[in-house]
Amino acid sequence: MKISIGNDHAGPDYKIAIVNMLKAKGHDVTNYGADTFDSVDYPDFGHAVAIDVSEGKADFGIVICGSGNGIAMSANKHPKVRAALCWTKEIAALARQHNNANIISIPARFTSIPQAVEMVETFLNTDFEGGRHQNRVNKIACQ
């Protein structure tokens, strides 16, 4: 699976743990994230990941910032992107099952690294249920 990941200064350690897990499982990872805790602008990384997902260069995306909100908002500006802010593995599962989310947004300041890794694993291993949810997902896009 091809996965793009991006983070700001709140998430380098989260990114490293997630990338290590993904590579250990054989996934192809494109890293757009910051590698230091020096202040950077989260939209730069959210847009890069969203472009990959929108253009089909990545199957899924992972974005990380302090609250998870700003980077998700940035990603959601792109067509075909459904970035979901997740703070538990249950929310991550529902984002996939009901919303067909293709980018998970992680709030680094409100989750632990093990929690974030678990959320990503759940997100990637959960299928969209379709059915009654498909019509709702179709209504998300304004294009």
LUMBATOR-569381 format. One record per atom (N, C-alpha, C): chain; x, y, z. Coordinates in Angstrom, 3 decimals. Example, Ala and Ser with C-alpha at 12.3 -4.5 7.8 and 13.67 -1.06 7.14 Angstrom:
LUMBATOR-569381
<ch=A X=13.190 Y=-5.690 Z=7.800> .
<ch=A X=12.300 Y=-4.500 Z=7.800> .
<ch=A X=13.200 Y=-3.300 Z=7.800> .
<ch=A X=12.850 Y=-2.250 Z=7.080> .
<ch=A X=13.670 Y=-1.060 Z=7.140> .
<ch=A X=12.900 Y=0.030 Z=7.870> .
//
This chain:
LUMBATOR-569381
<ch=A X=0.840 Y=-1.166 Z=0.000> .
<ch=A X=0.000 Y=0.000 Z=0.000> .
<ch=A X=0.894 Y=1.240 Z=0.000> .
<ch=A X=0.491 Y=2.276 Z=-0.720> .
<ch=A X=1.225 Y=3.540 Z=-0.757> .
<ch=A X=0.578 Y=4.517 Z=0.216> .
<ch=A X=1.392 Y=5.059 Z=1.096> .
<ch=A X=0.892 Y=5.948 Z=2.139> .
<ch=A X=1.772 Y=7.191 Z=2.196> .
<ch=A X=1.144 Y=8.361 Z=2.208> .
<ch=A X=1.861 Y=9.624 Z=2.386> .
<ch=A X=1.624 Y=10.117 Z=3.806> .
<ch=A X=2.666 Y=10.665 Z=4.407> .
<ch=A X=2.571 Y=11.167 Z=5.768> .
<ch=A X=3.180 Y=12.556 Z=5.845> .
<ch=A X=2.553 Y=13.415 Z=6.617> .
<ch=A X=3.063 Y=14.768 Z=6.823> .
<ch=A X=2.760 Y=15.232 Z=8.231> .
<ch=A X=3.663 Y=16.006 Z=8.784> .
<ch=A X=3.497 Y=16.500 Z=10.151> .
<ch=A X=4.199 Y=17.830 Z=10.309> .
<ch=A X=3.742 Y=18.579 Z=11.301> .
<ch=A X=4.448 Y=19.796 Z=11.670> .
<ch=A X=5.358 Y=19.508 Z=12.858> .
<ch=A X=5.811 Y=20.553 Z=13.507> .
<ch=A X=6.754 Y=20.440 Z=14.620> .
<ch=A X=6.193 Y=19.730 Z=15.853> .
<ch=A X=4.893 Y=19.525 Z=15.923> .
<ch=A X=4.303 Y=18.821 Z=17.070> .
<ch=A X=4.421 Y=17.305 Z=16.922> .
<ch=A X=4.810 Y=16.825 Z=15.731> .
<ch=A X=4.721 Y=15.387 Z=15.533> .
<ch=A X=5.890 Y=14.612 Z=14.981> .
<ch=A X=7.127 Y=15.102 Z=15.018> .
<ch=A X=8.215 Y=14.294 Z=14.444> .
<ch=A X=8.366 Y=12.923 Z=15.094> .
<ch=A X=8.236 Y=12.850 Z=16.402> .
<ch=A X=8.384 Y=11.566 Z=17.087> .
<ch=A X=7.215 Y=10.633 Z=16.773> .
<ch=A X=6.026 Y=11.195 Z=16.571> .
<ch=A X=4.862 Y=10.397 Z=16.172> .
<ch=A X=5.099 Y=9.827 Z=14.782> .
<ch=A X=5.559 Y=10.692 Z=13.891> .
<ch=A X=5.814 Y=10.264 Z=12.516> .
<ch=A X=6.828 Y=9.125 Z=12.474> .
<ch=A X=7.911 Y=9.257 Z=13.209> .
<ch=A X=8.951 Y=8.223 Z=13.199> .
<ch=A X=8.366 Y=6.882 Z=13.632> .
<ch=A X=7.593 Y=6.874 Z=14.705> .
<ch=A X=6.996 Y=5.626 Z=15.195> .
<ch=A X=6.028 Y=5.039 Z=14.167> .
<ch=A X=5.229 Y=5.883 Z=13.550> .
<ch=A X=4.244 Y=5.419 Z=12.569> .
<ch=A X=4.946 Y=4.908 Z=11.313> .
<ch=A X=5.930 Y=5.644 Z=10.821> .
<ch=A X=6.658 Y=5.228 Z=9.627> .
<ch=A X=7.370 Y=3.898 Z=9.871> .
<ch=A X=7.975 Y=3.743 Z=11.036> .
<ch=A X=8.641 Y=2.472 Z=11.358> .
<ch=A X=7.660 Y=1.308 Z=11.321> .
<ch=A X=6.473 Y=1.501 Z=11.886> .
<ch=A X=5.456 Y=0.456 Z=11.867> .
<ch=A X=5.007 Y=0.152 Z=10.439> .
<ch=A X=4.774 Y=1.202 Z=9.649> .
<ch=A X=4.314 Y=1.013 Z=8.277> .
<ch=A X=5.339 Y=0.279 Z=7.423> .
<ch=A X=6.591 Y=0.671 Z=7.543> .
<ch=A X=7.652 Y=0.017 Z=6.760> .
<ch=A X=7.841 Y=-1.427 Z=7.199> .
<ch=A X=7.696 Y=-1.694 Z=8.496> .
<ch=A X=7.812 Y=-3.072 Z=8.989> .
<ch=A X=6.712 Y=-3.953 Z=8.407> .
<ch=A X=5.578 Y=-3.350 Z=8.053> .
<ch=A X=4.465 Y=-4.098 Z=7.461> .
<ch=A X=4.533 Y=-4.099 Z=5.934> .
<ch=A X=5.598 Y=-3.533 Z=5.382> .
<ch=A X=5.804 Y=-3.586 Z=3.944> .
<ch=A X=5.157 Y=-2.481 Z=3.129> .
<ch=A X=4.687 Y=-1.439 Z=3.775> .
<ch=A X=4.055 Y=-0.331 Z=3.052> .
<ch=A X=5.109 Y=0.601 Z=2.457> .
<ch=A X=4.763 Y=1.230 Z=1.351> .
<ch=A X=5.604 Y=2.232 Z=0.692> .
<ch=A X=5.187 Y=3.590 Z=1.258> .
<ch=A X=6.113 Y=4.287 Z=1.920> .
<ch=A X=5.783 Y=5.526 Z=2.623> .
<ch=A X=6.506 Y=6.715 Z=1.999> .
<ch=A X=5.744 Y=7.765 Z=1.705> .
<ch=A X=6.308 Y=9.033 Z=1.270> .
<ch=A X=6.219 Y=9.995 Z=2.444> .
<ch=A X=7.355 Y=10.541 Z=2.851> .
<ch=A X=7.439 Y=11.397 Z=4.031> .
<ch=A X=7.554 Y=12.862 Z=3.625> .
<ch=A X=6.531 Y=13.634 Z=3.959> .
<ch=A X=6.561 Y=15.081 Z=3.740> .
<ch=A X=6.752 Y=15.834 Z=5.057> .
<ch=A X=6.888 Y=15.113 Z=6.139> .
<ch=A X=6.851 Y=15.743 Z=7.445> .
<ch=A X=8.131 Y=16.394 Z=7.905> .
<ch=A X=7.963 Y=17.253 Z=8.901> .
<ch=A X=9.094 Y=17.902 Z=9.566> .
<ch=A X=9.822 Y=16.866 Z=10.411> .
<ch=A X=11.130 Y=16.979 Z=10.441> .
<ch=A X=11.940 Y=16.045 Z=11.210> .
<ch=A X=12.463 Y=16.645 Z=12.511> .
<ch=A X=12.146 Y=17.910 Z=12.759> .
<ch=A X=12.601 Y=18.580 Z=13.977> .
<ch=A X=11.410 Y=19.235 Z=14.670> .
<ch=A X=11.679 Y=19.771 Z=15.849> .
<ch=A X=10.650 Y=20.463 Z=16.613> .
<ch=A X=10.664 Y=21.969 Z=16.351> .
<ch=A X=11.433 Y=22.405 Z=15.345> .
<ch=A X=11.448 Y=23.812 Z=14.954> .
<ch=A X=10.114 Y=24.161 Z=14.310> .
<ch=A X=9.580 Y=25.301 Z=14.651> .
<ch=A X=8.265 Y=25.716 Z=14.180> .
<ch=A X=8.191 Y=25.761 Z=12.654> .
<ch=A X=7.142 Y=25.133 Z=12.121> .
<ch=A X=6.852 Y=25.127 Z=10.682> .
<ch=A X=5.352 Y=25.322 Z=10.498> .
<ch=A X=4.918 Y=25.496 Z=9.275> .
<ch=A X=3.503 Y=25.732 Z=8.974> .
<ch=A X=2.823 Y=24.438 Z=8.532> .
<ch=A X=1.867 Y=23.962 Z=9.336> .
<ch=A X=1.198 Y=22.687 Z=9.060> .
<ch=A X=0.512 Y=22.618 Z=7.705> .
<ch=A X=-0.030 Y=23.726 Z=7.139> .
<ch=A X=-0.688 Y=23.571 Z=5.831> .
<ch=A X=0.243 Y=23.042 Z=4.740> .
<ch=A X=1.520 Y=23.402 Z=4.814> .
<ch=A X=2.463 Y=22.929 Z=3.795> .
<ch=A X=2.483 Y=21.404 Z=3.728> .
<ch=A X=2.429 Y=20.764 Z=4.873> .
<ch=A X=2.507 Y=19.306 Z=4.941> .
<ch=A X=1.148 Y=18.662 Z=4.679> .
<ch=A X=0.084 Y=19.294 Z=5.144> .
<ch=A X=-1.261 Y=18.783 Z=4.882> .
<ch=A X=-1.594 Y=18.802 Z=3.400> .
<ch=A X=-1.211 Y=19.893 Z=2.726> .
<ch=A X=-1.465 Y=19.990 Z=1.284> .
<ch=A X=-0.666 Y=18.941 Z=0.503> .
<ch=A X=0.578 Y=18.726 Z=0.872> .
<ch=A X=1.410 Y=17.750 Z=0.157> .
<ch=A X=0.807 Y=16.351 Z=0.228> .
<ch=A X=0.374 Y=15.951 Z=1.410> .
<ch=A X=-0.248 Y=14.634 Z=1.574> .
<ch=A X=-1.562 Y=14.571 Z=0.805> .
<ch=A X=-2.362 Y=15.620 Z=0.918> .
<ch=A X=-3.667 Y=15.631 Z=0.244> .
<ch=A X=-3.535 Y=15.576 Z=-1.272> .
<ch=A X=-2.534 Y=16.223 Z=-1.815> .
<ch=A X=-2.312 Y=16.167 Z=-3.264> .
<ch=A X=-2.023 Y=14.726 Z=-3.685> .
<ch=A X=-1.179 Y=14.036 Z=-2.930> .
<ch=A X=-0.897 Y=12.632 Z=-3.263> .
<ch=A X=-2.168 Y=11.786 Z=-3.248> .
<ch=A X=-2.996 Y=11.960 Z=-2.247> .
<ch=A X=-4.232 Y=11.175 Z=-2.138> .
<ch=A X=-5.210 Y=11.585 Z=-3.240> .
<ch=A X=-5.373 Y=12.874 Z=-3.448> .
<ch=A X=-6.301 Y=13.381 Z=-4.455> .
<ch=A X=-5.933 Y=12.913 Z=-5.857> .
<ch=A X=-4.632 Y=12.871 Z=-6.139> .
<ch=A X=-4.170 Y=12.487 Z=-7.472> .
<ch=A X=-3.923 Y=10.989 Z=-7.621> .
<ch=A X=-4.206 Y=10.212 Z=-6.580> .
<ch=A X=-4.049 Y=8.767 Z=-6.655> .
<ch=A X=-2.615 Y=8.283 Z=-6.523> .
<ch=A X=-1.710 Y=9.147 Z=-6.104> .
<ch=A X=-0.312 Y=8.743 Z=-5.897> .
<ch=A X=-0.141 Y=7.997 Z=-4.578> .
<ch=A X=-1.127 Y=8.136 Z=-3.685> .
<ch=A X=-1.125 Y=7.428 Z=-2.399> .
<ch=A X=-2.513 Y=6.849 Z=-2.171> .
<ch=A X=-2.553 Y=5.671 Z=-1.575> .
<ch=A X=-3.836 Y=5.052 Z=-1.227> .
<ch=A X=-4.464 Y=5.738 Z=-0.024> .
<ch=A X=-3.619 Y=6.100 Z=0.927> .
<ch=A X=-4.074 Y=6.756 Z=2.153> .
<ch=A X=-3.059 Y=7.795 Z=2.583> .
<ch=A X=-3.519 Y=8.707 Z=3.439> .
<ch=A X=-2.638 Y=9.715 Z=3.998> .
<ch=A X=-2.745 Y=9.766 Z=5.502> .
<ch=A X=-1.689 Y=10.251 Z=6.116> .
<ch=A X=-1.635 Y=10.460 Z=7.560> .
<ch=A X=-1.089 Y=11.858 Z=7.773> .
<ch=A X=-1.801 Y=12.667 Z=8.541> .
<ch=A X=-1.333 Y=14.009 Z=8.861> .
<ch=A X=-1.352 Y=14.197 Z=10.372> .
<ch=A X=-0.377 Y=14.953 Z=10.858> .
<ch=A X=-0.207 Y=15.120 Z=12.304> .
<ch=A X=0.143 Y=16.573 Z=12.596> .
<ch=A X=-0.598 Y=17.176 Z=13.517> .
<ch=A X=-0.224 Y=18.483 Z=14.061> .
<ch=A X=-0.674 Y=18.497 Z=15.520> .
<ch=A X=-0.502 Y=19.606 Z=16.187> .
<ch=A X=-0.805 Y=19.670 Z=17.614> .
<ch=A X=-2.223 Y=19.254 Z=17.961> .
<ch=A X=-3.200 Y=19.890 Z=17.335> .
<ch=A X=-4.601 Y=19.565 Z=17.605> .
<ch=A X=-5.189 Y=18.618 Z=16.572> .
<ch=A X=-4.521 Y=18.485 Z=15.445> .
<ch=A X=-5.047 Y=17.690 Z=14.339> .
<ch=A X=-6.053 Y=18.443 Z=13.494> .
<ch=A X=-6.528 Y=19.567 Z=13.981> .
<ch=A X=-7.566 Y=20.317 Z=13.271> .
<ch=A X=-7.046 Y=21.077 Z=12.066> .
<ch=A X=-6.036 Y=21.902 Z=12.259> .
<ch=A X=-5.550 Y=22.752 Z=11.177> .
<ch=A X=-5.067 Y=21.964 Z=9.981> .
<ch=A X=-4.345 Y=20.903 Z=10.240> .
<ch=A X=-3.797 Y=20.105 Z=9.137> .
<ch=A X=-4.916 Y=19.334 Z=8.425> .
<ch=A X=-5.947 Y=18.923 Z=9.167> .
<ch=A X=-7.110 Y=18.271 Z=8.542> .
<ch=A X=-7.885 Y=19.264 Z=7.683> .
<ch=A X=-8.047 Y=20.477 Z=8.182> .
<ch=A X=-8.747 Y=21.509 Z=7.400> .
<ch=A X=-8.015 Y=21.782 Z=6.098> .
<ch=A X=-6.684 Y=21.850 Z=6.177> .
<ch=A X=-5.878 Y=22.075 Z=4.972> .
<ch=A X=-6.063 Y=20.930 Z=3.982> .
<ch=A X=-5.962 Y=19.710 Z=4.456> .
<ch=A X=-6.103 Y=18.542 Z=3.585> .
<ch=A X=-7.480 Y=18.484 Z=2.940> .
<ch=A X=-8.497 Y=18.831 Z=3.683> .
<ch=A X=-9.870 Y=18.728 Z=3.182> .
<ch=A X=-10.216 Y=19.760 Z=2.114> .
<ch=A X=-9.308 Y=20.636 Z=1.788> .
<ch=A X=-9.534 Y=21.597 Z=0.701> .
<ch=A X=-9.361 Y=20.950 Z=-0.675> .
<ch=A X=-8.826 Y=19.753 Z=-0.708> .
<ch=A X=-8.510 Y=19.095 Z=-1.968> .
<ch=A X=-9.636 Y=18.156 Z=-2.399> .
<ch=A X=-9.872 Y=18.067 Z=-3.718> .
<ch=A X=-10.917 Y=17.162 Z=-4.205> .
<ch=A X=-10.582 Y=15.709 Z=-3.875> .
<ch=A X=-11.610 Y=14.940 Z=-3.634> .
<ch=A X=-11.519 Y=13.501 Z=-3.362> .
<ch=A X=-10.889 Y=13.185 Z=-2.003> .
<ch=A X=-10.623 Y=14.191 Z=-1.195> .
<ch=A X=-10.010 Y=13.962 Z=0.111> .
<ch=A X=-11.087 Y=14.034 Z=1.193> .
<ch=A X=-11.021 Y=13.052 Z=2.089> .
<ch=A X=-11.876 Y=13.037 Z=3.273> .
<ch=A X=-10.958 Y=12.765 Z=4.461> .
<ch=A X=-10.436 Y=13.858 Z=5.041> .
<ch=A X=-9.528 Y=13.754 Z=6.182> .
<ch=A X=-10.352 Y=13.783 Z=7.464> .
<ch=A X=-10.116 Y=12.805 Z=8.321> .
<ch=A X=-10.878 Y=12.678 Z=9.566> .
<ch=A X=-9.966 Y=12.854 Z=10.769> .
<ch=A X=-10.343 Y=13.750 Z=11.649> .
<ch=A X=-9.641 Y=13.952 Z=12.909> .
<ch=A X=-10.015 Y=12.804 Z=13.846> .
<ch=A X=-9.016 Y=12.050 Z=14.278> .
<ch=A X=-9.266 Y=10.882 Z=15.118> .
<ch=A X=-8.453 Y=10.975 Z=16.408> .
<ch=A X=-9.065 Y=10.573 Z=17.507> .
<ch=A X=-8.363 Y=10.590 Z=18.788> .
<ch=A X=-8.483 Y=9.269 Z=19.528> .
<ch=A X=-9.206 Y=8.301 Z=18.952> .
<ch=A X=-9.262 Y=6.939 Z=19.489> .
<ch=A X=-9.314 Y=5.974 Z=18.308> .
<ch=A X=-9.006 Y=4.714 Z=18.569> .
<ch=A X=-9.073 Y=3.722 Z=17.484> .
<ch=A X=-10.519 Y=3.497 Z=17.054> .
<ch=A X=-11.461 Y=3.696 Z=17.957> .
<ch=A X=-12.876 Y=3.538 Z=17.600> .
<ch=A X=-13.314 Y=4.619 Z=16.610> .
<ch=A X=-12.870 Y=5.853 Z=16.831> .
<ch=A X=-13.186 Y=6.939 Z=15.897> .
<ch=A X=-12.508 Y=6.670 Z=14.555> .
<ch=A X=-11.282 Y=6.162 Z=14.589> .
<ch=A X=-10.573 Y=5.838 Z=13.349> .
<ch=A X=-11.333 Y=4.782 Z=12.550> .
<ch=A X=-11.836 Y=3.774 Z=13.228> .
<ch=A X=-12.608 Y=2.722 Z=12.551> .
<ch=A X=-13.881 Y=3.297 Z=11.943> .
<ch=A X=-14.591 Y=4.119 Z=12.694> .
<ch=A X=-15.830 Y=4.711 Z=12.178> .
<ch=A X=-15.565 Y=5.655 Z=11.013> .
<ch=A X=-14.445 Y=6.362 Z=11.051> .
<ch=A X=-14.097 Y=7.264 Z=9.948> .
<ch=A X=-13.965 Y=6.481 Z=8.645> .
<ch=A X=-13.416 Y=5.288 Z=8.726> .
<ch=A X=-13.294 Y=4.437 Z=7.539> .
<ch=A X=-14.639 Y=3.790 Z=7.207> .
<ch=A X=-15.283 Y=3.164 Z=8.196> .
<ch=A X=-16.513 Y=2.411 Z=7.957> .
<ch=A X=-17.637 Y=3.284 Z=7.414> .
<ch=A X=-17.843 Y=4.439 Z=7.996> .
<ch=A X=-19.007 Y=5.263 Z=7.678> .
<ch=A X=-18.706 Y=6.429 Z=6.742> .
<ch=A X=-17.481 Y=6.941 Z=6.763> .
<ch=A X=-17.155 Y=8.141 Z=5.991> .
<ch=A X=-16.182 Y=7.891 Z=4.844> .
<ch=A X=-15.685 Y=6.673 Z=4.734> .
<ch=A X=-14.691 Y=6.335 Z=3.719> .
<ch=A X=-13.535 Y=7.332 Z=3.733> .
<ch=A X=-13.115 Y=7.721 Z=4.940> .
<ch=A X=-11.994 Y=8.653 Z=5.082> .
<ch=A X=-10.761 Y=8.049 Z=4.433> .
<ch=A X=-9.983 Y=8.903 Z=3.782> .
<ch=A X=-8.758 Y=8.425 Z=3.156> .
<ch=A X=-7.505 Y=9.092 Z=3.743> .
<ch=A X=-7.706 Y=9.995 Z=4.671> .
<ch=A X=-6.608 Y=10.585 Z=5.433> .
<ch=A X=-7.010 Y=10.608 Z=6.893> .
<ch=A X=-6.116 Y=10.130 Z=7.749> .
<ch=A X=-6.332 Y=10.214 Z=9.184> .
<ch=A X=-5.516 Y=11.385 Z=9.714> .
<ch=A X=-6.154 Y=12.213 Z=10.526> .
<ch=A X=-5.490 Y=13.354 Z=11.154> .
<ch=A X=-5.343 Y=13.063 Z=12.644> .
<ch=A X=-4.121 Y=13.197 Z=13.130> .
<ch=A X=-3.810 Y=12.823 Z=14.508> .
<ch=A X=-3.413 Y=14.058 Z=15.319> .
<ch=A X=-4.050 Y=14.269 Z=16.477> .
<ch=A X=-3.697 Y=15.387 Z=17.354> .
<ch=A X=-2.564 Y=14.999 Z=18.309> .
<ch=A X=-1.346 Y=15.356 Z=17.962> .
<ch=A X=-0.179 Y=14.921 Z=18.732> .
<ch=A X=-0.209 Y=15.386 Z=20.191> .
<ch=A X=-0.810 Y=16.512 Z=20.445> .
<ch=A X=-0.813 Y=17.026 Z=21.821> .
<ch=A X=-1.919 Y=16.410 Z=22.684> .
<ch=A X=-2.727 Y=15.542 Z=22.083> .
<ch=A X=-3.847 Y=14.962 Z=22.819> .
<ch=A X=-3.914 Y=13.443 Z=22.731> .
<ch=A X=-2.893 Y=12.831 Z=22.133> .
<ch=A X=-2.812 Y=11.370 Z=22.070> .
<ch=A X=-1.375 Y=10.966 Z=22.383> .
<ch=A X=-1.210 Y=9.723 Z=22.750> .
<ch=A X=0.132 Y=9.189 Z=22.969> .
<ch=A X=0.633 Y=8.563 Z=21.670> .
<ch=A X=1.923 Y=8.332 Z=21.599> .
<ch=A X=2.484 Y=7.689 Z=20.405> .
<ch=A X=1.906 Y=6.284 Z=20.217> .
<ch=A X=1.852 Y=5.441 Z=21.259> .
<ch=A X=1.242 Y=4.118 Z=21.055> .
<ch=A X=-0.214 Y=4.204 Z=20.585> .
<ch=A X=-0.948 Y=5.167 Z=21.110> .
<ch=A X=-2.333 Y=5.380 Z=20.685> .
<ch=A X=-2.381 Y=5.761 Z=19.204> .
<ch=A X=-1.491 Y=6.631 Z=18.777> .
<ch=A X=-1.459 Y=7.071 Z=17.386> .
<ch=A X=-1.135 Y=5.908 Z=16.450> .
<ch=A X=-0.164 Y=5.094 Z=16.816> .
<ch=A X=0.191 Y=3.928 Z=16.005> .
<ch=A X=-1.000 Y=2.984 Z=15.902> .
<ch=A X=-1.672 Y=2.752 Z=17.017> .
<ch=A X=-2.851 Y=1.880 Z=17.027> .
<ch=A X=-3.972 Y=2.447 Z=16.153> .
<ch=A X=-4.166 Y=3.762 Z=16.192> .
<ch=A X=-5.197 Y=4.381 Z=15.364> .
<ch=A X=-4.887 Y=4.195 Z=13.878> .
<ch=A X=-3.629 Y=4.377 Z=13.509> .
<ch=A X=-3.243 Y=4.207 Z=12.106> .
<ch=A X=-3.454 Y=2.767 Z=11.671> .
<ch=A X=-3.048 Y=1.811 Z=12.488> .
<ch=A X=-3.269 Y=0.399 Z=12.152> .
<ch=A X=-4.757 Y=0.113 Z=11.963> .
<ch=A X=-5.583 Y=0.611 Z=12.867> .
<ch=A X=-7.030 Y=0.411 Z=12.770> .
<ch=A X=-7.573 Y=1.056 Z=11.503> .
<ch=A X=-7.165 Y=2.282 Z=11.250> .
<ch=A X=-7.613 Y=3.032 Z=10.069> .
<ch=A X=-7.309 Y=2.266 Z=8.788> .
<ch=A X=-6.080 Y=1.793 Z=8.667> .
<ch=A X=-5.659 Y=1.108 Z=7.440> .
<ch=A X=-6.273 Y=-0.282 Z=7.280> .
<ch=A X=-6.667 Y=-0.896 Z=8.382> .
<ch=A X=-7.211 Y=-2.253 Z=8.336> .
<ch=A X=-8.735 Y=-2.307 Z=8.389> .
<ch=A X=-9.373 Y=-1.155 Z=8.289> .
<ch=A X=-10.837 Y=-1.098 Z=8.343> .
<ch=A X=-11.368 Y=-0.720 Z=6.969> .
<ch=A X=-12.349 Y=-1.458 Z=6.508> .
<ch=A X=-12.950 Y=-1.210 Z=5.204> .
<ch=A X=-14.163 Y=-0.292 Z=5.320> .
<ch=A X=-14.426 Y=0.429 Z=4.245> .
<ch=A X=-15.641 Y=1.226 Z=4.114> .
<ch=A X=-16.821 Y=0.269 Z=3.973> .
<ch=A X=-17.893 Y=0.519 Z=4.696> .
<ch=A X=-19.055 Y=-0.362 Z=4.673> .
<ch=A X=-19.947 Y=-0.141 Z=3.463> .
<ch=A X=-19.850 Y=1.018 Z=2.836> .
<ch=A X=-20.717 Y=1.287 Z=1.685> .
<ch=A X=-22.170 Y=1.317 Z=2.105> .
<ch=A X=-23.028 Y=0.735 Z=1.282> .
<ch=A X=-24.451 Y=0.675 Z=1.610> .
<ch=A X=-25.031 Y=2.043 Z=1.888> .
<ch=A X=-25.740 Y=2.158 Z=3.002> .
<ch=A X=-26.415 Y=3.410 Z=3.346> .
<ch=A X=-25.445 Y=4.572 Z=3.513> .
<ch=A X=-24.163 Y=4.268 Z=3.756> .
<ch=A X=-23.169 Y=5.323 Z=3.957> .
<ch=A X=-22.698 Y=5.934 Z=2.645> .
<ch=A X=-22.801 Y=5.199 Z=1.540> .
<ch=A X=-22.293 Y=5.692 Z=0.259> .
<ch=A X=-22.979 Y=6.975 Z=-0.177> .
<ch=A X=-24.298 Y=7.036 Z=-0.053> .
<ch=A X=-25.035 Y=8.235 Z=-0.451> .
<ch=A X=-24.570 Y=9.442 Z=0.361> .
<ch=A X=-24.307 Y=9.244 Z=1.636> .
<ch=A X=-23.853 Y=10.335 Z=2.499> .
<ch=A X=-22.453 Y=10.785 Z=2.101> .
<ch=A X=-21.587 Y=9.825 Z=1.809> .
<ch=A X=-20.224 Y=10.169 Z=1.379> .
<ch=A X=-20.274 Y=10.938 Z=0.066> .
<ch=A X=-21.164 Y=10.537 Z=-0.827> .
<ch=A X=-21.309 Y=11.256 Z=-2.113> .
<ch=A X=-21.678 Y=12.711 Z=-1.893> .
<ch=A X=-22.392 Y=13.015 Z=-0.833> .
<ch=A X=-22.843 Y=14.392 Z=-0.562> .
<ch=A X=-21.760 Y=15.241 Z=0.108> .
<ch=A X=-20.659 Y=14.642 Z=0.534> .
<ch=A X=-19.591 Y=15.408 Z=1.177> .
<ch=A X=-18.923 Y=16.354 Z=0.176> .
<ch=A X=-18.605 Y=15.855 Z=-1.010> .
<ch=A X=-17.896 Y=16.653 Z=-2.014> .
<ch=A X=-18.838 Y=17.703 Z=-2.604> .
<ch=A X=-18.329 Y=18.890 Z=-2.777> .
<ch=A X=-19.113 Y=19.984 Z=-3.360> .
<ch=A X=-18.903 Y=20.093 Z=-4.860> .
<ch=A X=-17.950 Y=19.351 Z=-5.415> .
<ch=A X=-17.662 Y=19.440 Z=-6.851> .
<ch=A X=-18.661 Y=18.611 Z=-7.621> .
//
